[in-house]
């Protein structure tokens, strides 16, 4: 029985520092409150080759306030 030679290992990925941060939120319409009390922003991926938008985040000043009790439906 002959041993087959092992295939060469792939080159390791180059090391890089990657940051995930958010953009400044902007005002938006909240359909539950029927007012401009919502906010929306972008989730940004900052890498060596540039900036990418990888998602969004949203919320509402009224609906998401824990002091206001249960969220509005």
C-alpha positions as CSV (number, residue, x, y, z in Angstrom):
1,X,0.0,0.0,0.0
2,X,1.5,3.3,-1.1
3,X,0.9,6.5,0.8
4,X,-0.5,9.3,-1.3
5,X,1.2,12.6,-0.9
6,X,-0.8,15.2,1.0
7,X,-2.0,18.1,-1.0
8,X,-0.4,21.4,-0.1
9,X,-2.1,23.5,2.6
10,X,-3.8,26.6,1.4
11,X,-2.1,29.9,2.1
12,X,-3.4,31.5,5.3
13,X,-5.6,34.5,5.0
14,X,-3.8,37.8,5.4
15,X,-4.5,39.4,8.8
16,X,-6.6,42.5,8.8
17,X,-8.4,44.7,11.2
18,X,-12.1,45.0,10.5
19,X,-14.5,47.4,12.4
20,X,-18.3,47.3,12.5
21,X,-19.8,50.7,13.4
22,X,-23.0,52.6,12.8
23,X,-23.8,55.7,10.9
24,X,-25.5,58.8,12.4
25,X,-29.2,58.0,12.8
26,X,-31.7,60.0,10.7
27,X,-35.3,60.8,11.3
28,X,-38.0,58.5,9.9
29,X,-41.7,58.0,10.0
30,X,-43.1,55.6,12.6
31,X,-46.2,53.9,11.3
32,X,-47.3,52.9,14.8
33,X,-47.0,56.5,16.3
34,X,-48.0,58.1,13.0
35,X,-45.2,60.7,13.5
36,X,-41.6,61.3,12.7
37,X,-40.4,59.8,16.0
38,X,-38.5,56.8,14.5
39,X,-34.8,56.7,13.6
40,X,-32.9,54.6,11.1
41,X,-29.2,54.2,10.4
42,X,-26.8,52.1,8.5
43,X,-24.5,49.4,9.9
44,X,-21.1,49.9,8.3
45,X,-18.2,47.5,7.8
46,X,-14.9,49.3,7.7
47,X,-12.2,47.2,6.1
48,X,-8.9,47.8,4.5
49,X,-10.5,47.8,1.0
50,X,-13.2,50.3,1.9
51,X,-16.6,50.8,3.6
52,X,-19.6,48.6,3.0
53,X,-23.2,48.9,4.3
54,X,-24.0,45.5,5.8
55,X,-27.4,46.3,7.3
56,X,-29.6,48.9,9.0
57,X,-30.9,49.5,12.5
58,X,-34.2,51.2,13.4
59,X,-36.1,52.3,16.5
60,X,-38.7,54.7,17.8
61,X,-38.4,57.2,20.5
62,X,-41.9,56.5,21.7
63,X,-42.5,52.8,20.9
64,X,-39.1,51.6,22.2
65,X,-39.1,53.7,25.4
66,X,-39.1,51.2,28.4
67,X,-40.6,53.9,30.7
68,X,-43.7,54.0,28.5
69,X,-44.8,50.5,29.3
70,X,-45.7,47.9,26.7
71,X,-44.9,48.7,23.0
72,X,-47.7,49.9,20.9
73,X,-49.2,47.4,18.4
